[in-house]
Amino acid sequence: MAEMQAEQRRLMRHKQARLREIRLERRALYLARWNQFDVNGQSSIEFKDIPWPTADIKRPSKDSIDDFLLSGIEDNSEIRTILRQEQIRFHPDRWHRWIKRVPTERQKKKIMETVTEISRTINVLYEERCP
């Protein structure tokens, strides 16, 4: 019985470590996509081209953004830094330079609505996680 419980704990630790690793890889890919997005200043932009801070942009929520950006991070100063970077990145006023490259008004509206929603959500996370 004790061996079985020990094995279950070991498997759980392994699973949690793998989930942390996947989240770190996902975050690294997100940041790399942002660097590329920020550099490509000549091409047009579509909704799908934007690196969004959630695994499911169709249903962005506070929990999904928190999980995507902060999962596995314990250090309060690192949390504050990440959220502050995202507040800047998704501040609606900053998007005017990119929104000019969106070909249709419908896409512009959709992008700006999503940016505004994410901005508000990040602000709420900052208030909750960085008192």
N, C-alpha and C positions, 0 to 999 in steps of 0.2 A: 504494500500500500504506500509506504513512504517513498519507494523508488518510483512508483507511478506519479505521485505528486511532484517529486523532484523533476521528473521528465516533463511533466506538463508546465512547470515553472520555466524550465529551460527553453521549451518550445515557445512559450509566451514571450520570453525575453528576446529570443531570436526573431520572432514575428515583429515585435515592437522596434527592434533595431533595424530590420529591413524596411519598415514603414518610414522611420526617420530618414533612412538613406534615400528612399524614393522621393520623399518630400524635399530633401536637400537637392537632389538631382533636378526635380521639377522647378525649384526656385532658381537654380543656376541656369537652366534653360530659359526661364522667364526673363532673367536679367540679360542674358545674351541676346534674346529676341528684342528686348528694349534697346540695347545698344545698337543693334542693327537697324531697328525702326527709326531711331533718332538720327542716324547717320544718312539714311536714304531719303534725302530731301528733295529729290527730283520727281519721283514717281507718284502716281495717284494712290490714294488710300481707300481701302474698303474696310468694312466692319471686321471682317475675318482676319485682316492683316494686323490688327492691334493686339499687342500682348496684354490681355486682361488678367487681373490678379485673383482669379478664381478658376477652379477646374471646370465649372459649369456656368458659362456666361449667359445661358438662356434663363437661368434662375439664380442670379447673384444674391447672396444673402450675407448677413454679418458673419454667420458661422462659417460659410464657405470661404469668405475672404480671410477671416481669422486663421482658419486651417491652412489655407494656401500660403499665406505670408508668414505666419508665426508659429506654426506647429513645431513642437520640439525645442523651441527657443525659451530658455529660462531666464536669461540675463535681461534685467529691466532696461539697462542702457541700450542694449542691442534692439530690444523691442521698440523703444522710443525712436531710435535711429531709423529703423525700417519704416515705421509708421510715418515719421516725418518726411522721409524720402517719397513715400507713396502719396502723402498729402500734396507735396509739391508736384509730383508727376501727374496727378489726376485733378489738379485744381482747374476748374473750367476755363479760367482766364488764360491759362497756358496753352489751351488747345486751339486758340485762334490761328496759330501758325501752321497747325496740321490740318485743320478743318477746311482750309482753302484748297487742299489737294483732294478733297472728296468730290467725286464727279456729280452726284445727284443730291438734290435737296432732301429727299427722303432718307438717304444714307446719313447726311449731315445731321438731320434731326435725331435719328436713331443713335448715332454715335454720341451726340451731345447729351441726350437723355441718359444714356448709360454712364457716361463720364460723370455727370452730375450725381447720379445715384451712387456710384462707387465712391465719389468724393465725400458725400454725406456719410456713407457707411464707414469709411476710413476715419473720418472725424469722430464718429461715435466710438469706434474702437480706441482711438487715441485717448479720448476722455475717460473711457473705462479702464484701459490698461496702463495709462501713464498719469496717474493722479498727481 
